[in-house]
């Protein structure tokens, strides 16, 4: 029978590797960004077209529309709510749980002013998409010069 040397710190290396993976900036962990470092802060992309600002947010696990709230105030988009997983295994047979459960909240400043009317939100395949029409304000004005 071969002897296996005792290595008391071997298991700590696995723990260190898991912690490094969790806290390393830019490395995704579950559905959260590594740069956020907080549970409950979903990933979000914001881009604009000629007529609207579009935000897409990863929110896997939403079960009904009452679980998410979308607010736009002073050019800041806020998405918040709760992920409830009611039909999940919750006993001693659970070996690892990495999928997020609980409250989430994310606020981002929008790149352009948007109108409160006409905002549309849709949820499909775990992604929430919010389309916000841009305010069509023409700030350019021609000034006539008076000659005397």
LUMKOLLO-456877 format. One record per residue (C-alpha): residue in one letter; x, y, z. Coordinates in steps of 0.25 Angstrom, whole numbers, plus 5000, padded with zeros to 4 digits. Each point is the difference from the previous one (the first is absolute). Example, Ala and Ser with C-alpha at 12.3 -4.5 7.8 and 13.67 -1.06 7.14 Angstrom:
a504949825031s500650144998
***
This chain:
x500050005000x500550144996x500150115010x499450134997x500750125006x499250085010x499850144994x499250095010x499950124991x499649924987x498550045003x500350145002x500650014986x498649974995x499350105009x501050114995x499849974986x498550015002x500150135007x501050054989x498949974990x499050075008x500750135002x500850014988x499650134992x499449974986x499849855002x498549975000x499449935012x498749944998x499150124995x500850115007x501250074995x501349985007x500250155000x498850025008x500449905011x498650005006x498849905000x498850064994x500650094990x499649954986x500850034988x499450104991x500450064985x499550134996x500150054986x499350114992x499450014986x499650124992x498650005007x500249935013x500849955012x500049855002x500449925013x500149855000x500249935014x500349865003x498949955010x499949854999x498949945009x498950115000x498749935001x499050114999x499950154996x499750045015x501549955003x500650124993x499950155001x500550104990x500250155003x500550124992x500350125008x500950124997x500749924988x500349885009x499449864997x499849925012x499649854999x499749925013x499249885005x500149865005x500449874995x499249895006x500349854997x498849935007x500149864993x501549985004x500749905008x500250065014x500549885009x501349935004x500149954986x500450134994x501550004998x500350134993x499150124998x500650114991x498750054993x499550135006x498850015009x499550125007x499850154998x500850074989x500250154996x500750074990x500050154996x500850064988x500050144994x499550014986x500850054988x498950094995x498750075006x498849904998x498550035000x499249935011x498949974991x500249894990x500949925008x499949854996x500549885008x500149854996x500549885007x500549884992x501049885002x500450075013x500350134994x499350135003x500050104989x499550155003x499850094988x500050155003x499750104989x500950125000x499550145003x499950074987x500550145005x500750094991x500950095008x500650074988x499450134997x500350114990x500250145006x499750124991x500950115002x499450145001x500750114992x499850145004
***
